[in-house]
Amino acid sequence: MKPGSQTVDGLFSAVVIGVVLIIATFAAYGSTNQLGNAVTSAVSTGSEEVRGAVAVVQPTFTSTAYRESISANGGFYTFYAKYASSSAIILQDLTWLELRIPFADGSVAGWGTDFNLYAQVLANYSNAVVVTDPQVDGGALFASGTRRFEKVFVLHEEYVTAREYTQFKQFVASGGELYLMYGDELEVLVNYSSGVETFVAGHGWAFNGTAAYKSQARPFETQNENWVGSSYYPLSAGNETFRDSGAEFNALLNFTGTSIVRVWRISGNATLAYYTHIYGLGKVVCYCRSPVNALHAVVGIDER
């Protein structure tokens, strides 16, 4: 659907569909683990042709990072906060930078704060395949070198491995359409092995396995400019009053091959916008702001 062609009533109808889907599924399955299994099963059915067309990525690595930030045992955000003012090489509390994935594939907890947005994707693409971050890290977007999907929807994908990042980039270069539904995408580098997520670089830190030290804030920024077309716009860069109740944005960095769908805000020299960007044989569609309610989520999906 072209931008602006959907009515407000249509948008709210889509919201209602998503809400009904969530309520009905909870009613049928009760516990969150059962619900996660049911959702994974439901989106894995349908014709082979439809299953191979669309995927939505469960942001396992980002969900783990934020879940562990409130753990009594510590986590990435506990570490960031404790040593924010330190310029020393840190040799203690390094276990906070190694987190075991705390939930099963497909579980509700694995979506973090993204379950409602996932439900909106499912309402629009009922046979979408769910792939998790560890699965993308393992090569799930391709089979024998051939792209498996036409469209891939990425939700809050702040934390990624190098292999996963390369998968997304190659997916677009080979002709795929990558839909980035948030601001604050592809920002922090982690490693993944045998169920453990290890922090590597980002948020002003780097970790080499034996010590942590101050480093660059956004290790993917230069690469993102090339093929994504934008990068995270830090909260400190603009006036907080326009940030729409906590929404986060990406700022456009590459206007070559870029078509702006909607400008969210102009802040100094930064253009915060919803856009499409051509890379290789494919394109990135970046909503480039964190949805602050279900209506924003629907707009981001339907205006394509």
Phi, psi and omega in degrees: 000138181285150178304135176086352185272348180267137181281163176298321178299321179296320179297314182290332175297320179294323177299315181299319178303315181296317181295317179299320178301314181296312182298316182296321181290319176299318182298324183281331190240345172073269188286156182292326179294317177297320179298315179300317179295320180295317179297314180300318180294316185297320184275000178260005180257171180114183183290155181299323182295316181290318181299329181276359188266319190227139175227151172234132186267123174282122188280064186304316184293318179291318178299321178295315181301317182282326177296316183287346179293340179251010179283146178294340181273356180089168181188194183305311187287332172296318179295310180307314184291317184295323187249020183303323184264004182269140174250005182278163170285128186262126181244358180243166180061024183287342176295339176293343181264009176230111188241131173280134178301120191267008182215160181281155175304135177086352181290156179300320181300330180294343177274351183059233178271009188263004186299319179297321178293320175301318179298326178291321176298315181296325178295330180270329181228084191294338180253023179298143178270133175271126171236141182266165175306311179301326179290319176296319176304326180273002174105019190292346180278351182228154173227117183053039177084358182255134180298133183271339189231153172276318182232140173231126178261127179246130183265238180273087186256062183285321183254123181220154172274167177296320179294318179295316178303316179295322177301313179298315181296316180291326177302313179292314182302329182272002175118001181280163176249117181254120182258112179263111191267000182231168155275173178065049179255147171051058188248322189241136181267129175229165169252157177222133177202128173051046175082005182243130176258124183243127177296140177238307183199146178137170182053030177084010182229158169222150182224123183257010180102336180235342180206152175243144184207159181295140183204198185290152182283321187225091186295341182263002191302314181296315178295320179300321179302321183291305190251332175277323179096353182205173175211166183306136178261109187295148182303326184285352186277346183217185181283120182302333188293340180265008189276013169053064173055044174096000179296145176247151187231160162257149175252136179296134179240338186229110183265359178282124182074017184249134175240121181278126177272315181206133175272122177283310181202155167247124180232103185062239177266002184266130174256115179259111192212158170266127190207170168243145182224125180278130174220124182060232181266357185238199181208154172255130173249110186250112172292325166063029170204148178285126179297131180259356172199174185296327180299317178299322180297318180293316177304315181298326180279316191278338181273082183226000000 
